[in-house]
C-alpha cells in the first residue's frame, strides 16, 4: 500500500462497542490500562502520527467517551444502533475530508 505524501492522514477510531464479554458496567473503551482509559491510546498515537483529522465513532455509553475526549480536538460520529464494524465506520464517513484514512 502506498500513501501519497500530499494527502493528509485521517484516523477513524471505532469505540462504539458494548463490551458484553467484559461483564462490566464500565464501557469497554473506558477501562483503564496503565493509568489511562484504553480509548486514550489510539487518540494519542494518531496525534503522534500527525493526523489532521481524528474521528471517534461512539455508541454504547457514548457520553462517557465523548466527555473524556472533549478537549482533545477530535470529531465524534455516533452509532446509535450497533450494526457491526462496517456500519460503525460508515458513521464516520461524513466527517472525513478526503485524506488517507487509517
N, C-alpha and C positions, 0 to 999 in steps of 0.2 A: 504494500500500500504506500503510495506516495502522497505527501501533503504539500500543497502549494505554499510556498513561503509568503506569498502575498495575502493569503486568506487568514483572517483572524481565527483563533481557536475558540470554539464554543463547547461547553460541557453541560451535559444533561445528567443529573443525579436522580435516580429513582428511589424515593423514600416514602412510598405510599402504602407499603405492605402492612398487614395486620400483625405479623409475627406470632401467629397462633401457636406454632410449635414451641415457642419460648415460654409459654404458660406464665405470662407476667402481665400486670396491669400497665406497665411502662411500655410505651411504643418501642418497637424493635430498634429503630434508629436512634432512640434517645438513651439506650443503655450505655453506661459509662465504661470506657476502656482506657486505662492509663490516665485517668483524671479528666477525660473529655467524652462527651456523647459521641457515639460512633459516627453520627452524621457530620461532625466537625472535620473528620479526617479527609473525606473526598473534597470538601469545600476548600480546605487548606491546600491540598495537592493541586487542585485546579488553579488556585491563585498563584502557587509557586510556578506552575507551568505557563503562566501569563495569559490565562483565559480572559478573553474580552467580554464574555457573556456566560454566566452560570445560571442555569435554570434547574430548580429543585422541584420535582414532582412530589407533592404531598397528598395524603389521603386520610388514612386511619389516624385519628388524633392529630390532624394537620395543625391545629392551633399551637401545640407544644413545639413542633419542629419549626414552624414559622416564627414563633416568639424567640426561640433560641438563635435563629439566623437573622433576625430582624435588622441588625446593624451591620451585616456582612456584605451588603451590596449585591445580593443575589435576587433573581426573579423567582416567583412561585407560580406553579401551574397546579391546579387542584384536580385530582382524580376523584370525583365524587363517588363513583361506584367502581370497586376493584374488579376489573375485567381482564386482568393479565398484564404481562410486561409490555407487550406491543401496544396495547391500549394506553398504558401509562406513558410511554414515550410519545404517543400521538398528542397527548395533552400539552406537551412542551413545544410542539412544532410552531404554534402561533407566536411564541416568544423568541424563536430563532431568527438570526439576522443574515443568514447566507454564508456563514463561515464554515470551517471544517468542524464537524461535530464528533465528539468522542464521549 
